[in-house]
Amino acid sequence: MTSVPASQANPNSPTAPRSFAHVETWVFDLDNTLYPHHLNLWQQVDDRIRNYIANFLGTTYDEAFRKQKDFYRRYGTSMRGMMIEHGMKPDDFLDYVHQIDHSPVEPNPALGAALEKLPGRKLILTNGTRAHADAVMKRLAIHQHFEDVFDIIAGELDPKPFPQTYERFLVRHRVDPARAAMFEDLARNLEVPHALGMTTVLIVPERAREVFREGWELEGRDASHVDHVTDDLAGFLEAAVAERTASPRSGGN
């Protein structure tokens, strides 16, 4: 039997990691999930967030950076923190911070082939904007595989990891969480999906690759709400499809 490699299952899970035999809907985060961390595309957005905060508050870049990271950790996004604590309106902010160079992202035929083999629906759930998601998917040449994008606007400006964001997503797209899998690069964003019954996969940086991330962003791979961990999304999906093919679906003929 071919299965998801045991080295990619979380050994600290109190129960056996959930499998993919039952999955009908495949839900993906966008940034640092569908493209590799080491491209550091999000670093461009990160820099523009800092610049926007500095200009909005009339403060130094160092102070803006401190607020940015504090808000990000406490509120899920820097934008939410700025809205709550400083009354910032989101529209100009969202337009400004996503005006980046997407050229570091190149077509990924291996990922496209793996996505094509996945049975069922494929959706994106992102704290970014639809325009940014569309640009990334087109650069990767995988846009044709996705049914829709649920972005920060669809989430009514509430980001992951807040429970209401996932609830809105599930209702809008009529997703049964017990028959869904979630792929994310932040472990904290998998806690609610796992509690809802989804199979969870944490995407981590490739070995020996330098990435610009806060230490806490790279934590959590041993958390009980993480079923699987991988640094190779395309390879992992291929293995998941093979596992599904080899395992009869529960209740199937």
Secondary structure, 3 states (H helix, E strand, C coil): CCCCCHHHECCCCCCCCCCCCCCCEEEECCCCCCCCHHHCHHHHHHHHHHHHHHHHHCCCHHHHHHHHHHHHHHHCCHHHHHHHHHCCCHHHHHHHHCCCCCCCCCCCHHHHHHHHHCCCEEEEECCCCHHHHHHHHHHHCCHHHCCEEECCCCCCCCCCCCHHHHHHHHHHHCCCHHHEEEEECCHHHHHHHHHHCCEEEEECCCCCCCCCCCHHHHCCCCCCCCCEEECCHHHHHHHHHHHHHHCCCCCCC
